[in-house]
Structures are given as C-alpha cells and as structure tokens.
Amino acid sequence: MATTTSRSALSLTATLLTATVALYMALVAFGNITDFGTNQQFVQHVLAMDTTFKDDDLMWRAITSKGLQDAAYVAIIVWETVAALVLLYGTWLWVRRDHAGARRISTYGLLMVMLLFGAGFIAIGGEWFSMWQSGDWNGLDAATRAFVFSGVVLLVVNLPLGDAGTRSAS
C-alpha cells in the first residue's frame, strides 16, 4: 500500500509540475504573440548590444539588422510555443498514467525549455551578446529562474516510479 501511495504521489507531482511549466511556457508564448513589441525590443537591444560597455573587442558580435533580430524573435516564439505544446501533451500522458510516454515527452519539453533559457538566454544572450552588462536589458535573473525550475521538474519527472515506466492503474 505504501509503495502504491508513493507511486501515486510521485506521479501526481510529475503531472502537476509538468502542467505548471506547460502553463508558464504557454503564457510566455501568448504574451510574446499578443504583445509582440515589448519583448521584440528586448531581443533587438540584446542582439544590437547597444546598452553594453561598447568594448571594441566585443562589439563585432552585435547584430544590428532588424530583419535578423525579428527572425530571432520569431524563432524564440515558435520554440516557446512548441515547448508548451510538447509539455501539454506530456501532461496529458501523465493524466492517462502512461508513465513511460509521459516521462519521455515531458523530458523533451523540459529540455526544450532548458535549452531556450540556458543556451539561448544565459549563454548566448548573457555571454556572447554581453547582456549581463546592460542595466536596462538584462534578463539573466528571469532566465536563470526558468532554467532552474525546469531542471527541478526534469529531475522529478525522471525519478523512478517503481513500475519500470509501464502503464499502470495507480
């Protein structure tokens, strides 16, 4: 009985945490679609490096083409939307108690989120485009929160359920 209760509690936790990240990503994508200009400016300033220290050794990295900046922003929104949909599907599989499928799909979605915030915003935006130097356009704290939260959920999702990932009635 205790094993079934533990398994059920862990499955419920994975379901709700996956759903929470799915909701977060859906809201982020929705906000970027419905209020396109706000974060478009953010991406433009980060890529243009126009609020950094203006170090000649770094400024060659700047992307000032509005077309490339907008393409990058649209790619981010598409990535966010797909990640939200993958995580919604993972949540649905958790609800159906398809643990193996839910774990696999949720892992893909969570990795998408971690790649966006870790590789995209922390590494590329923060270091390559020196976003950390900007007092106005520095999104490292928010990116770090999303990265860490997704990582914690990824760990929970991949904890052993004691059922070898098979579909169960628990």
Buried (B, 14 or more C-beta within 10 A) or exposed (E): EEEEEEBBEBBEBBBEBBBBBBBBBBEBBBBBEEEBEEBBEBBBBBBBBBBBEEEEEBBEEBBEEEEEBBEBBBEBBEBBBBBBBBBBBBBBBBBEBBBBBBBBBBBBBBBBBBBBBBEBBBEBBBEEBBBEBBEEBBBBEEBBEBBEBBBEBBEBBBEEBEBEBEBBEB
